[in-house]
Amino acid sequence: MQVLDALTEACREGCGRGLCKRIAAVAHISNFLGIKFAEAFQKPPLQLLQLLSLKGHQALSEATLLVNTHSMAANTVARILAETFYKVRQIAETIPPCT
């Protein structure tokens, strides 16, 4: 990760910095998700966001990094997050309350 961060800093805007940021983000996210970089790199950013959303609040910084470094339509990001929230809420409603 340090090498990717150093490479990102060495590149200036318009000369590969954005690409380096995206590669570093995917490397960080693949590490967080426990999958190989090549597998994460092949997935579309929206699919990575879906995987991160399943991790809940723990993945907030990784999801923010992904959204900040990759082009994704805001309405699609909102839909993914809303769907995840809805699924989690449905699951929570099936758990009986503690008494």
C-alpha angles and dihedrals in degrees: 000000000000091000091052091048091050091048090050091052091048092055119075127217112285092021103079103297093119092050091049090050091052093048091048090048092052090047091052092046093048089052091049092048093044095237131124117271092237091055093048092044091056093053119089113249091248091057090051088050090053091052091048092048089059089061090061125203091350089072098047096110092046092048090049090050091051094049092047095051103037132058110246130155111254093226091054092050089049091049093052092049093045092050091051092048090050093050092048091048091051090052092047091053091057092057112092115236119257113254 
